[in-house]
């Protein structure tokens, strides 16, 4: 609409392999976007891109060589949330590799356990793809917050709960309890 502003973090150079053509594009990493990706007219013109929605194909051209690919919308459409391990500043016109953290092992372990009883390999693969598309359901690396309409409180009216002295605990136990409490506060599972 030419009136909406987009906050751009950085521009990165992406190299995309489409068939046997290696395409490169300058991609803008933005704060918020209503879709996963927007193809710019510069990329479409540079590679003479043809998107045929009727035949569900994409055709790309480089150096008079054209490759046509079938659009496979649901094939391995799997996303994993990734986080930087360390905060990093990248100065302009620099290329840098960064270390990221991704919780795949627990997800894959749970999914493998769930589908191990399926003996038909085709069915096994189909179920695995569906489960991988919903990996967040199987990720136990961080607590999940359930959003409910009912208040989570016990109404005691004028009968307040009895107060007892806390049990004796060592400094190590107190530190561990503090860490657990801070984690629960961070994920908003308890209120301060």
MILUMPA-19333 format. One record per residue: residue in one letter; x, y, z of N, C-alpha, C in turn. Coordinates in steps of 0.001 Angstrom, whole numbers, padded with zeros to 6 digits, always signed. Each point is the difference from the previous one (the first is absolute). Layout:
BEGIN
aXYZXYZXYZ ...
! end
This chain:
BEGIN
x+000810-001199+000000-000810+001199+000000+000851+001261+000000 x+001298-000117+000067+000993+001084-000019-000122+000957+001180 x-000782-000329+001003-000117+000835+001191+000500-000718+001248 x+000141-001307-000071+000409-000792+001151+001521-000051+000072 x+000537+000222+001182+001450-000078+000165+000383-001388+000494 x+001156-000465-000440+000521-001304+000409+001349+000236+000658 x+000162-000499+001226+001272+000132+000699+000937-001099-000496 x+001109+000389-000633+000961-000944-000568+001180-000137+000951 x+000288-001252+000404+001156-000250+000851+001292+000050-000811 x+000033-000779-001082+001236-000133-000771-000331-000565-001380 x+000903+000197-000951-000127-000628-001315+001043-001102-000082 x-000422-001177-000429+000918-001134-000127-000060-000533-001423 x+001076-000639-000429+000064-000600-001330-000351-001478+000147 x-001072-000426-000660-000423-001400+000052+000344-000686-001308 x+000464-001229+000090+000274-000819-001181-000997-001152+000018 x-000831-000060-001029-001086-000972-000056+000238-000925-001189 x-000042-001302+000235+000131-000966-001084-001388-000407-000447 x-000298+000266-001271-001285-000383-000594+000316-000901-001184 x-000241-001295+000176+000392-000939-001045+001514-000017-000087 x+000550+000306-001194+001454+000082-000144+000474+001441-000175 x-000827+000958+000387+000358+001418-000077+000222+000534+001411 x+001144+000668+000168+000332+000631+001283-000379+001474-000104 x-001072+000394+000666-000466+001388-000025+000474+000706+001260 x+000295+001283-000131+000374+000780+001184-000867+001247+000048 x-000288+000431+001213-000897+001137+000176+000354+000717+001293 x-000173+001310-000012+000143+000781+001223-001323-000029+000738 x-000013-000554+001190-001242-000125+000771+000038+000957+001181 x-001120+000634+000263-000126+000896+001143-000621-000771+001159 x+000648+000029+001139-000537-000628+001203-000752+001094+000752 x-001312-000204+000161-000845+001037+000590-000569-000463+001333 x-000501+000968+000760-000545-000301+001324-001302-000773-000103 x-000951+000484-000807-001288-000672-000145-000398-000010-001461 x-000581-001116-000413-000471-000144-001368-001227-000897+000037 x-000979+000305-000836-001253-000760+000036+000107-001325-000745 x+001140-000285-000602+000200-001244-000728+001431-000468+000225 x+000331-001214-000431+001345-000529+000215+001043+000691-000859 x-000390+000369-001218+000968+000539-000952-000736+000808-001063 x+000622+001093-000446-000537+000770-001119+001077+000038-001070 x-000323-000481-001197+000944+000056-001114-000081+001372-000643 x+001153+000633-000147+000036+001317-000626+000071-000103-001511 x-000378+001083-000658+000011+000027-001464+001421-000104-000538 x+001004+000435+000785+001390-000111-000449+000417-001460-000161 x-000410-000869+000940+000309-001429-000100-000756-000623-001171 x-001269+000353-000151-000829-000545-001082+000579+000376-001358 x+000423+001253-000154+000578+000443-001275+001381-000589-000240 x+000832-000057+001035+001372-000497-000152+000021-001438-000504 x-000884-000835+000524-000014-001418-000361-001159-000369-000922 x-000649+001014-000569-001133-000217-000926-000949-001063+000567 x-000370+000197+001239-000815-000950+000745-001420-000040-000552 x-000515-001193-000228-001387-000194-000438-000673-000903+001035 x-001048+000524+000618-000764-000776+000976-001329-000354-000643 x-000204-001287-000271-001221-000472-000640-000860-000677+001071 x-001026+000718+000459-000840-000545+001069-000919-001111-000491 x-000353+000042-001275-000892-001036-000542+000700-001355-000039 x+001245-000015-000507+000763-001248-000075+000803-000272+001271 x-000013+000968+000945+000769-000114+001238+001487-000213-000284 x+000568+000891-000864+001418-000076-000327+000653+001370+000136 x+001305-000026+000227+000828+001207+000000+001110-000234-001009 x+000215+000990-000862+001041-000091-001009+001011+001109+000255 x+001278-000358+000025+001070+000961+000268+001049-000111-001093 x+000575+001140-000376+000950+000033-001110+001281+000700+000437 x+001145-000585-000398+001297+000629+000242+000918-000347-001160 x+000602+001019-000613+000903-000191-001149-000649-000843-001098 x-001198+000378-000388-000759-000682-001066-000340-001450+000337 x+000179-000416+001225-000344-001357+000426-001223+000097+000899 x-001087-000657-000373-001248+000079+000750-000283-001338+000679 x-000391+000082+001262-000376-001179+000780-001417+000197+000511 x-000832-001029-000148-001377+000053+000490-000143-001001+001139 x-000569+000474+001097-000171-000834+001186-001468-000077+000378 x-000417-001141+000485-001369-000188+000483-000090+000577+001406 x-001070+000742+000262-000217+000544+001341-000574-001113+000865 x+000696-000304+001073-000469-001014+000944-000243+000719+001313 x-001241+000406+000214-000346+000888+001104+000258-000639+001356 x-000368-001245+000182+000069-000615+001325+001225-000868+000224 x+000862-000122-000982+001143-000888+000143+000987+000536+001030 x+000127-000718+001093+000953+000338+001055-000085+001463+000415 x-001217+000500+000112-000211+001385+000431+000148+000048+001515 x+001237-000084+000435+000283-000106+001418+000797+001224+000426 x-000389+000599+001108+000718+001154+000525+000413-000293+001427 x+001200+000394+000319+000494-000145+001352+000439+001367+000501 x-000479+000408+001162+000458+001282+000530+001492-000072+000316 x+000734+001001-000425+001441+000047+000175+000371+001270+000741 x+000943-000092+000899+000449+001173+000757+001521+000092-000074 x+000495+001245+000008+001437+000205+000081+000488-000454+001366 x+001153-000639+000027+000564-000416+001278+000556+001213+000738 x+000675+000893-000729+000570+001212+000594-000517+001215-000752 x-000134+001125+000709-000333+001251-000678+001184+000399-000868 x-000293+000516-001183+001072+000335-000927-000378+001236-000791 x+000987+000845-000265-000204+001172-000848+000767-000231-001287 x-000678+000211-001117+000624-000191-001304+000119+001369-000649 x+001232+000413-000261+000177+001293-000662-000374-000135-001471 x-000239+001128-000635-000476-000029-001383+001055-000597-000930 x-000477-000603-001064+000822-000612-001054+000928-001088+000536 x-000475-000765+000978+000757-001119+000532-000835-001257-000068 x+000666-001098-000239-000650-001304+000044+000528-000714+001235 x-000909-000577+000754+000414-000655+001238-000872-001234+000232 x+000617-001054+000483-000750-001195+000395-000282+000107+001487 x-001197-000365+000388-000383+000100+001404-000456-001361+000502 x+000189-000220+001291-000449-001241+000626-001439+000179+000462 x-000830-000976-000327-001399+000067+000401-000348-001238+000805 x-001067+000121+000751-000493-001100+000818-001349-000432-000544 x-000185-001297-000151-001280-000520-000473-000283-001296+000747 x-001188-000134+000515-000365-001170+000798-000635-001067-000878 x+000842-000725-000717-000513-001048-000877+000030-001373+000655 x+000998-000231+000818+000198-001358+000496-001196-000509+000789 x-000541+000826+000895-001131-000470+000795-001238-000182-000867 x-000199+000899-000956-001157-000094-000890+000096-001270-000841 x+001151-000209-000635+000167-001190-000840-000112-001283+000811 x+000499+000024+001219-000089-001195+000847-001452-000329+000317 x-000789+001009+000344-001413-000234+000309-000766-000480-001232 x+000261+000620-001133-000708-000390-001224+000389-001414-000406 x+001282-000333+000099+000435-001366-000334-000676-001028+000895 x-000142+000324+001273-000682-000902+000932-001466-000171-000383 x-000631+001098-000402-001423-000060-000345-000280-000843-001242 x+000930+000000-000963-000286-000685-001272+000725-001332-000151 x+000708-000454+001023+000779-001232-000139-000876-001234-000238 x-001258+000042+000421-000882-001161-000166-000587-000098-001409 x+000144+001035-000828-000555-000025-001364+000991-000740-000893 x-000401-001170-000479+000912-000841-000776+000041+000370-001477 x-001095+000516-000532-000034+000411-001403+000838+001269-000155 x+001083-000085-000794+000938+001128-000104-000645+001242-000611 x-000929-000192-000944-000671+001152-000623-000879+000726+001027 x-000764-000774+000769-000835+000600+001042+000863+000646+001082 x+001087-000673+000343+000917+000524+001003+000514+001377-000416 x+000404+000139-001256+000530+001276-000505-001074+001080-000030 x-001217-000364-000407-001098+000981-000038-000331+000515+001396 x-000074-000910+000957-000298+000396+001380+001140+000855+000554 x+001230-000374-000327+001156+000765+000471-000045+001432-000526 x-000350+000191-001266-000093+001344-000586-001058+000822+000721 x-001154-000614+000265-001071+000723+000707+000460+000393+001402 x+000654-000928+000692+000466+000299+001350+001103+001055-000008 x+000886-000050-000987+001062+001003-000092-000559+001389-000294 x-001129+000059-000691-000624+001299-000259-000557+000605+001288 x-000165-000822+001009-000539+000466+001281+000998-000263+001128 x+001263+000281-000256+001051-000324+000969-000170+000703+001332 x-000617+001154-000001-000143+000751+001253-000777-000807+001041 x-000901-000871-000454-000769-000826+000926+000877-000998+000754 x+001129-000391-000603+000842-001038+000584+001269+000559+000633 x+000184+001313-000059+001197+000627+000548-000168+000193+001502 x+000810-000703+000774-000095+000118+001456+001182+000776+000569 x+000711+000734-000852+001166+000745+000474-000397+001196+000852 x-001217+000514-000159-000461+001094+000850-001474-000215+000317 x-000446+000502+001137-001400-000193+000392-000964+000671-000975 x-001157-000584-000159-001040+000571-000847-001058+000631+000893 x-000440+001178-000383-001014+000709+000779-001366-000287-000606 x-000902-000487+000813-001369-000240-000457-000815+001268+000237 x-000615+000505-001055-000839+001186+000125-001436-000456+000222 x-000510+000265+001191-001358-000413+000335-000810+001210+000437 x-001309-000135-000053-000878+001101+000366-000281+000053+001496 x+000074-001135+000670-000319-000048+001431+001185+000493+000820 x-000266+000759+001059+001100+000466+000854+000583-001158+000802 x+001307+000016+000158+000683-001059+000746+000244+000482+001426 x-001035-000049+000799+000121+000438+001384-000984-000777+000857 x+000329-000086+001247-000888-000649+000959-000588+001098+000868 x-001295+000178-000073-000661+001036+000788-000200-000527+001421 x+000654+000651+000945-000102-000426+001398-000877+000932+000818 x-000502+001058-000603-000827+001020+000655+000722+000510+001242 x-000643-000057+001180+000676+000512+001180+000748-001092+000770 x+000205-001153-000608+000754-001077+000639+001349-000125-000707 x+000944+000782+000412+001303-000033-000665+000718-001307+000315 x+000885-000436-000892+000721-001251+000242+000910+000120+001217 x+000174-001109+000689+000882+000014+001168+001445+000132-000465 x+000795+000643+000803+001394+000242-000358+000864-000890+000878 x+000944-000674-000620+000912-000838+000768+001426+000448-000282 x+000894-000344+000916+001403+000343-000196+000554-000852-001139 x+000881+000589-000804+000589-000798-001086+000936-001067+000561 x+000130-001081-000733+000919-001053+000400+001429+000491-000140 x+000871-000536+000817+001414+000342-000090+000548-000570-001302 x+000816+000790-000683+000656-000503-001206+001391+000604-000096 x+000860-000692-000709+001381+000457-000166+000045+001159-000988 x+001132+000683-000043+000170+001107-000950-000109-000492-001446 x+000507-001194-000251-000071-000568-001346-001455-000202-000424 x-000814-000556+000916-001422-000199-000302-000705+001336-000199 x+000358+000992+000831-000609+001322-000145+000350+000621-001352 x+001255-000156-000433+000415+000523-001311-000763-000679-001132 x-000141-001321+000103-000731-000735-001036-001467+000428-000046 x-000608+000158+001179-001397+000457+000047-000138+001400-000590 x+000982+000858+000266-000017+001354-000552+000053-000050-001531 x+000881-000854-000554+000112-000136-001460-001315-000493-000603 x-000600-000995+000644-001275-000535-000496-001076+001075+000045 x-000042+000750+001099-000994+001076+000132+000204+001065-001069 x+001258+000366-000260+000285+001011-001026-000425-000487-001384 x+000217-001286-000286-000416-000562-001287-001521+000017-000138 x-000699-000365+001069-001466+000033-000025-000516+001421-000167 x+000656+000961+000641-000376+001408-000176+000255+000454-001431 x+001145-000397-000566+000365+000397-001360-001032-000488-001017 x-000449-001232+000156-000983-000557-000932-001433+000342+000406 x-000147+000845+001033-001294+000482+000477-000932-001133+000436 x+000599-001029+000578-000802-001088+000543-000445+000316+001417 x+000733+000918+000662-000411+000527+001296+000146+001515-000039 x-000691+000686+000886+000068+001466+000062+000838+000410+001199 x+000644+001153-000118+000804+000484+001128-000819+000918+000879 
! end
